[in-house]
Amino acid sequence: MSVISAREFNRDVSAVKRAATHGPVIITDHGRPSHVLLTFADYQRLTGAGTSLGQAFVLAEEVDFEPVRPRDSLREIDL
């Protein structure tokens, strides 16, 4: 993993892009990490961005869900 300052990044963007092909490049601002440059393929692998929206919402397993109404909500009204 490479670390480069924002100033160095601005001077030679092409070199930083080439470095990102070998792994993430951390870009620092005033000595503190502020951004990470990745290849698009690495980004897709990490985020699953290559999947469709429908596939993103499919659960790996079934979940049982029974909502519980709080005691103080929607009480019956006595007229």
C-alpha positions as CSV (number, residue, x, y, z in Angstrom):
1,M,0.0,0.0,0.0
2,S,1.4,3.4,-1.0
3,V,1.1,6.7,0.9
4,I,1.4,10.0,-0.9
5,S,0.7,13.6,0.0
6,A,-2.1,15.6,-1.7
7,R,0.6,17.9,-3.1
8,E,2.5,14.9,-4.7
9,F,-0.7,13.6,-6.0
10,N,-1.5,16.9,-7.8
11,R,2.0,17.0,-9.3
12,D,1.9,13.5,-10.9
13,V,-1.6,12.0,-11.1
14,S,-0.5,9.5,-13.7
15,A,2.1,8.0,-11.5
16,V,-0.4,7.7,-8.6
17,K,-2.9,6.0,-11.0
18,R,-0.1,3.5,-12.0
19,A,0.7,2.9,-8.3
20,A,-3.0,2.1,-7.7
21,T,-2.8,-0.8,-10.1
22,H,-0.5,-2.5,-7.5
23,G,-2.8,-1.7,-4.5
24,P,-4.7,1.1,-2.8
25,V,-2.9,4.5,-2.5
26,I,-3.6,6.5,0.6
27,I,-3.5,10.3,-0.1
28,T,-2.7,12.4,2.9
29,D,-3.8,16.0,3.6
30,H,-1.6,17.8,6.2
31,G,-0.1,14.5,7.2
32,R,-3.4,12.8,7.9
33,P,-5.0,10.2,5.6
34,S,-7.9,11.8,3.7
35,H,-8.6,9.7,0.6
36,V,-7.8,6.3,-0.9
37,L,-7.3,5.7,-4.6
38,L,-8.2,2.3,-6.0
39,T,-8.7,0.8,-9.4
40,F,-12.3,0.5,-10.5
41,A,-12.0,-3.3,-10.4
42,D,-10.9,-3.2,-6.8
43,Y,-13.7,-0.8,-6.0
44,Q,-16.2,-3.2,-7.6
45,R,-14.8,-6.2,-5.7
46,L,-14.9,-4.4,-2.3
47,T,-18.4,-2.9,-2.7
48,G,-20.1,-5.5,-4.9
49,A,-20.9,-2.6,-7.3
50,G,-21.0,-5.1,-10.2
51,T,-24.2,-6.6,-8.9
52,S,-27.6,-5.4,-10.0
53,L,-29.9,-3.4,-7.7
54,G,-32.2,-6.3,-7.4
55,Q,-29.4,-8.7,-6.4
56,A,-28.2,-6.2,-3.8
57,F,-31.4,-6.6,-1.9
58,V,-31.6,-10.4,-1.9
59,L,-30.9,-11.7,1.6
60,A,-28.6,-14.7,2.0
61,E,-30.9,-16.3,4.5
62,E,-34.6,-15.9,5.5
63,V,-35.3,-13.6,8.5
64,D,-38.3,-14.1,10.8
65,F,-39.8,-10.7,11.7
66,E,-42.8,-10.0,13.9
67,P,-43.1,-6.4,14.9
68,V,-44.0,-5.7,18.5
69,R,-46.3,-2.8,19.2
70,P,-45.2,-0.6,22.1
71,R,-47.7,-0.7,25.0
72,D,-48.4,3.1,24.8
73,S,-49.1,3.3,21.0
74,L,-52.5,3.2,19.4
75,R,-54.6,2.6,22.5
76,E,-58.2,2.0,22.0
77,I,-60.4,5.1,22.6
78,D,-63.2,4.8,25.2
79,L,-66.1,7.0,24.2
